[in-house]
Amino acid sequence: MRDGLVVGRVSMVARYPVKSMAGDPVAELDLRWPGAHGDRQYAFVRCGNRSRFPWLTARDVPSLVLHRPSFRNPADPRHSAVDVVTPAGEHMPLDHPALAASLSEAAGTDVELIQVGRGIFDSMPVSLTTTAFLAAVDAAHTSPLDPRRFRMNIVIESEASDTAWHGGVLAFGEGDGGAKLLVNDAIPRCAMVTVDPDTAVRDPSVLRTVAGRFGNNIGSYCATLQCGLIRMGDRVRFFPAGPSV
């Protein structure tokens, strides 16, 4: 399989400027060593919290997913200012005191904004799945689920499940010069998937489906093997053994 097995094409790419806020669908992801450039670069944290998980997330404040952040200069997310549209339709800078005050009230504790240039990830920097796997989840749940619940960076239109690619490599685009990902392991899920991305209403049955039918795993964690762009429509090739790529 020197040239790899063609397994599909990229059908969705997104980055998440602020942890737990709405995603930013883009035409391409700039894959760098720490992950997708600009992904989860900001987060709100509980002031004084010294635990291993100080982040404010939609598990605690579901309305976080209704906040829509965007980079003023999308080409340079590390240095760009970020603006947010709140659930009430207000437009404000991400660092506006009124936003921190509103989230503090919702969280019941003071929160503050931080920026981490390499991204703020629970485990690994890139997440992906396939349309076939999402269809299997819909079928198991007996009703369609918005893919945004799972907050993927990449969705690949494919008849395969991403679980078949664990331990291998995905190459994007034509030739050998494009982005490559090491596909590592399944993503364990939490109550985040119960939050509707349009209403912030919780539906516990979603987590019951994920836990009961899929071992609580949806999607795959990945890491960068080769930097490059991942574009909508890119051909995706699979190599079963990383060292041979």
N, C-alpha and C positions, 0 to 999 in steps of 0.2 A: 504493500500500500504506500509506495513511495510518494505518490501524488495525493494520497488521502482519498477518503470516501466522501462524495458529496452527499450531505445529509439535509440540506435545506437552504433557506435564505432568511436574512434578517427582516423581520416584519415590524419590530418596535424597538426603539432605543429611548432611554430616559435617564436623566440624572435628577438628583434630589438636593437642591442647594442647601436646605435646612433639614436636619434630621427630624423625621415624623411629620413634616409639612408635605403639601402636595408635590407631586413630581413635575418635572419640566420636560415634556416630550421634545426631542431634538432630532435633527436629520442625521446627525453623526455624533459618536462619542470619541473623544480623544483619549485613547487608552495609554496611560503612563504607568510607571512602575508601582506607584501607590494605589492605582485604580483609575477610574474614569475622572478626567480632569474636572474639578468643580463639584464632584459628587459628595454630598453630606459634609460639606466644608464647614458648616455652621451648626450649632446646636444651642438650645437653652438648657442650663443646668440649675439644679437646686443649690442655692447659696449655702455654703458651709457643708455641703454633702461630700464626705470623703470615702464613700463606698466605691465599689468597683463599677457601679452603674449609676452615675449621678444625673444622667440625661433625663430631661422631661420628654416623655413620649405620649403618643395617643392612647397608650394603655391607661395612662393616668388622666389625660385631658383629651378626649376624643376629638374635640373641635380643632385640634392642631391640624388635622388632615384637610380642613376647610380653608386654611391659610395658603395662599398661592404666591410663593416667592419667585422672583426672576432676577437675573443678573442684568444690570444696566449695560454692561459690555460683555455679551455672551462669549466673545472670543478670548477674553482674559479673565476667567472667573476668579482666579486667585487674588487679583488686585481690584476687581470690580466691586462697586457698591451693589447692594441687593435691596430691592423694593418688594413689598408685600401687599397683596390685596387681602383684607381681612374678611371673615364671614359676613360682616355687615356692609361690605363693599367699600370700605375706606382704603385709600392708598397711602402708604407711609414707608419710610425707610425701615429696614430690618432692625436697626439700632435705635429706633425712636423709643423714648422712655414710656410712652403710652402703650406700646406693644408689650413691653416687659411687665408693665403694671397690670395689663389685662390678663396675661398668662399667669402672673403671680396670683391674682385673685381666683382664677379658675383652678389653679393647682393647690391653693390653700397654703402656699409657702412662697417666699421670695425666690425669684429665678433671675438669672442673668445670661447674657449672650456670650458665647465664646466662638472663636474661629480656630480650626486646626487645618492647616494647609494640606495635609496628607489624607484628610478625610476621617470621619468619626463612624467607625463600623463596629457592629456587635462582634463580628468574627472575621470574615474575609471581605475583600474590597469589591468584588463584582458578583452579581447574581444574574442567573438566566434560567429560562425554561423553554418549553416548546409548545406550539399550538396543540399538538396531540395530547400532551400531558394536561394542559388546561381543559381540553375537551373531556378528558377522563374525569377530572375533578367536577366539572359541570354535571356529567352523567351520574356520578356517585351522589352528588348533592340533590339531584333531580330538578335543578333549576340553574339558570346561568348565573355565574359569579363574575363580577367585574374584575378583570385581571389586575387592576390597580390595587386591589386589596393586598396583593402579594409583593408590590413595590419592587418589581424586577428592573434591572438595568437593560436587559436584552431579552426579547422574545424571538425565537426562531421558528419560522413556518416549516414544520417538519412532520413526517409521519412517525418519527421516532420519539421516545421519551428521553429526556436529558439524563435519566438515571443510567441509561446504557452507555453513557460517555464518561462515567466516573473513572478517574485514573488516566484518562487520555488527554488529547489536545484538540482544540478547535482552532482552525485557521480561517480568517475572514478575507474576502476579496480574492483577487486573482494573483497568481504567482506566490513567491515566498516572502515578499517584502511587507505584507500586511500584518495587522494585529493578530496575535496568537494568545489563547488562554489555556491555562492548565485547569481542567475540570476536576475539582477535588471531591466534594461530598455533598450530601443532601443538606438542605437548610431546615433546621428544626423551627417550628412555628409557635407563636404565642398569641395572646389575645388581640394583637394588632390586626389579624385577619378578620376579626369579627366586626371591625369598624367600617361602615359604608363610606366610600370616598366622596360621595356627593351629599350625604346627610349627616354623617358622623354617628348615626344610630347603630347600636351594637346588635349583632345577631349571633348569639352563642352557638346556634346550630352549625355555623360555618366551621368553628373549631372542632365541634364534635365530628363532622365529616372528615376533616383533615386528620384528626387523631385516630378515628376509628377505621378509616379506609386507606390511609396513606402513611400510617406509622408516625403521624405528626410532622411529616416532611413534605415540603412543596418547593420545587426548584433546586438549583445546584449552586454552591459557592465556587468561585473561580479566582485565580490569581494570574497576574500578567506573566507570560512567557516571552512575548515580544511586543514592544510598543507599536502603536500605529492607530489608524482611524478605523472605526467600525461604523459602517454606513447602512442606512435603510436600503434594502434590496441586495446587500452583499451576499455572494455565494459563501456557504459555510462548508468546510471540509473537516472530517474527523480523522485523527490519527490515534490508534489505540495505545501507542506507547510513546510517552513524552521524549525519551532520550533519542529516538530515531528521527525526530522532526527537525 
